[in-house]
């Protein structure tokens, strides 16, 4: 268990990819703080505790700086220093460029980009002082551009840019900052797409199948471990070869 004694905050971990990440981190021995607006986060934390892990659910809107500050303070009060931050929380409000509203642009940028910034900033303040830490940002293959996702693609491209910049700032302080771009992952959200769309997406994947949340979690767990100490500023695709 390579993360024993470590404390991880995973945003957007009440369900989906975030909960899959939380499960793998817990399996590897980490104490896990699930940060989410979804009240089902309490059930997810309870599930981790049933496995014998220390886990806590904290309600947090990451686009609110005050709530993010409180998140880190509460996590530290419960488990001590935060060693790992996984910025997974994100939303989409898809529309073609000519139909995209200002409200939907602002909402996606506020959560996906500004919210990630707030969390990274709080982690950086603490980790650079201690000379160690892991920040892992969940971006998306859509950062390369995707029809109907101008706002989402812009937010995730921004996350990639922040990842690389933070690496340059924090590497000498012993902090690694990397990004993961999940491909087509089997979650409640993707299961909601029409069957034809599902088949179309699978046909784009050289591996021939959709990934699972735990596949992203395994990559996160490695990047969070001591074994990844020399991997920094990278953008790693977890998508069965969908993006090459």
C-alpha positions in Angstrom: 0.0 0.0 0.0 2.1 2.8 -1.4 0.1 5.7 0.0 -0.2 4.6 3.7 -0.1 7.6 6.0 -0.9 10.1 3.2 -4.0 12.4 3.1 -5.7 13.1 -0.2 -8.4 15.5 -1.2 -10.4 14.5 -4.2 -12.8 17.0 -5.6 -16.0 15.9 -7.3 -15.6 12.5 -5.8 -19.2 11.7 -4.7 -19.6 9.5 -7.8 -18.2 8.7 -11.2 -14.6 9.1 -12.0 -13.9 11.0 -8.8 -15.2 8.1 -6.6 -13.3 5.6 -8.7 -10.1 7.7 -7.9 -11.0 7.8 -4.2 -11.5 4.1 -4.1 -8.1 3.4 -5.5 -6.3 5.9 -3.3 -8.1 4.3 -0.3 -7.0 0.9 -1.4 -3.4 2.1 -1.4 -3.7 3.3 2.2 -4.5 7.0 1.8 -6.9 8.9 4.1 -9.4 10.4 1.7 -11.4 13.6 1.8 -14.3 13.6 -0.7 -15.1 17.2 -1.6 -18.3 17.7 -3.6 -21.6 19.6 -3.8 -23.5 16.3 -4.2 -24.8 15.1 -0.8 -24.2 11.5 -2.0 -20.6 12.2 -1.1 -21.5 11.1 2.5 -22.5 7.7 1.3 -19.3 7.4 -0.7 -17.2 8.3 2.3 -19.2 5.9 4.4 -18.4 3.1 1.9 -14.7 3.8 2.2 -15.0 3.7 6.0 -16.7 0.3 5.8 -13.6 -1.0 4.1 -11.6 0.1 7.1 -10.3 3.4 5.6 -10.3 6.8 7.1 -12.6 9.0 4.9 -14.5 12.2 5.3 -17.0 14.0 3.1 -16.9 17.8 3.0 -19.4 19.8 1.1 -17.6 22.3 -1.1 -18.3 24.5 -4.1 -14.8 24.8 -5.5 -15.7 28.0 -7.4 -16.0 29.8 -4.1 -12.6 30.7 -2.7 -13.8 30.9 0.9 -15.3 27.4 0.7 -12.0 26.0 -0.7 -10.0 27.6 2.1 -12.4 26.0 4.6 -12.1 22.6 2.8 -8.3 22.5 3.3 -8.6 23.7 6.9 -11.2 21.0 7.7 -9.2 18.3 6.0 -6.1 19.3 8.0 -8.1 19.4 11.3 -9.3 15.9 10.6 -6.3 14.2 9.1 -3.3 16.5 9.4 -1.4 17.8 6.4 -2.7 17.4 2.9 -0.2 15.4 0.8 -2.2 14.8 -2.4 -4.7 17.0 -4.2 -6.7 15.5 -7.1 -8.7 18.2 -9.0 -11.4 16.1 -10.5 -14.5 18.3 -10.1 -15.9 19.6 -13.4 -19.1 20.3 -15.3 -20.2 20.7 -18.8 -22.8 22.9 -20.5 -22.4 21.9 -24.1 -23.7 24.0 -27.1 -22.5 24.9 -30.5 -20.3 28.1 -30.5 -23.0 30.3 -32.1 -25.6 29.2 -29.5 -23.4 29.2 -26.4 -24.7 31.5 -23.8 -22.6 33.8 -21.6 -24.1 32.1 -18.5 -23.0 28.7 -19.6 -19.6 30.0 -20.5 -19.2 31.6 -17.1 -20.5 28.6 -15.2 -18.1 26.1 -16.8 -15.1 28.4 -16.5 -15.9 29.2 -12.9 -16.0 25.5 -11.9 -13.5 23.8 -14.2 -10.8 26.5 -14.4 -11.2 29.0 -11.5 -12.2 26.2 -9.1 -9.1 24.2 -10.0 -7.0 27.3 -9.6 -8.4 27.9 -6.1 -7.6 24.3 -5.0 -4.2 24.3 -6.6 -3.4 27.6 -4.9 -4.3 26.3 -1.4 -2.3 23.1 -2.0 0.7 25.1 -3.3 0.8 27.4 -0.3 1.1 24.4 2.0 3.2 22.0 -0.1 5.9 24.4 -1.0 6.5 25.2 2.6 6.9 21.5 3.5 9.0 20.7 0.4 6.8 17.8 -0.8 3.4 17.2 -2.4 1.4 15.9 -5.3 -1.1 17.8 -7.4 -3.0 15.9 -10.0 -5.4 17.7 -12.3 -8.0 15.8 -14.2 -8.3 17.5 -17.6 -9.9 15.9 -20.6 -9.1 14.7 -24.2 -11.5 17.5 -25.1 -8.8 20.1 -24.4 -7.6 19.5 -28.0 -11.0 20.6 -29.2 -14.4 19.0 -29.5 -17.6 20.0 -31.4 -20.1 21.7 -29.1 -17.6 22.2 -26.2 -16.0 25.6 -26.7 -16.4 26.4 -23.0 -15.4 22.9 -21.7 -12.4 22.6 -24.1 -11.2 26.1 -23.1 -11.5 25.3 -19.4 -9.6 22.0 -19.8 -6.9 23.6 -22.0 -6.5 26.1 -19.2 -6.1 23.3 -16.7 -3.3 21.9 -18.9 -1.6 25.3 -19.0 -1.9 25.8 -15.2 -0.4 22.3 -14.7 2.7 23.1 -16.7 3.1 26.5 -15.2 2.7 25.2 -11.6 5.3 22.5 -12.4 7.8 25.2 -13.3 7.1 27.0 -10.1 6.9 24.1 -7.7 9.3 21.5 -9.0 12.3 22.9 -7.0 10.1 22.8 -3.9 9.6 19.0 -4.2 6.0 19.2 -5.5 5.0 17.5 -8.7 2.0 18.7 -10.8 0.6 16.5 -13.5 -2.6 16.2 -15.5 -4.5 13.2 -16.7 -6.9 13.3 -19.7 -9.5 10.5 -19.4 -10.9 9.2 -22.6 -14.3 7.5 -22.9 -15.0 6.2 -19.4 -18.0 4.1 -18.4 -19.9 6.2 -15.9 -23.5 7.0 -15.2 -23.1 10.1 -17.4 -21.8 8.2 -20.4 -24.3 5.4 -20.0 -26.9 8.1 -20.7 -25.8 8.6 -24.3 -27.8 7.0 -27.1 -26.7 3.5 -28.1 -25.5 4.7 -31.6 -23.3 7.4 -29.9 -21.9 4.7 -27.5 -21.0 2.5 -30.4 -19.5 5.4 -32.3 -17.2 6.2 -29.4 -16.2 2.6 -28.9 -15.2 2.4 -32.5 -12.8 5.3 -32.0 -10.9 3.5 -29.3 -8.1 1.2 -30.5 -8.5 -0.9 -27.3 -12.1 -1.6 -28.3 -13.8 -0.8 -25.0 -14.7 2.0 -22.6 -12.5 2.5 -19.6 -13.6 2.3 -16.0 -13.2 4.9 -13.3 -10.6 2.7 -11.6 -8.4 3.0 -14.7 -8.1 6.7 -14.1 -7.6 6.0 -10.4 -4.7 3.7 -11.0 -2.9 6.4 -12.9 -3.7 8.9 -10.1 -2.4 6.5 -7.5 0.9 6.1 -9.3 1.4 9.8 -9.8 0.7 10.3 -6.1 3.3 7.8 -5.1 7.0 8.2 -4.4 7.6 6.2 -7.5 6.5 9.1 -9.6 8.8 11.7 -8.0 10.6 12.4 -11.4 7.4 12.8 -13.4 6.4 16.4 -13.5 4.4 18.7 -15.8 3.1 15.8 -17.9 -0.3 15.4 -19.6 -1.1 11.7 -19.6 -3.9 10.2 -21.7 -5.9 7.4 -20.1 -8.1 6.4 -23.0 -7.2 3.1 -24.6 -5.4 4.9 -27.4 -8.3 7.1 -28.4 -6.0 10.1 -28.3 -2.5 9.6 -29.7 
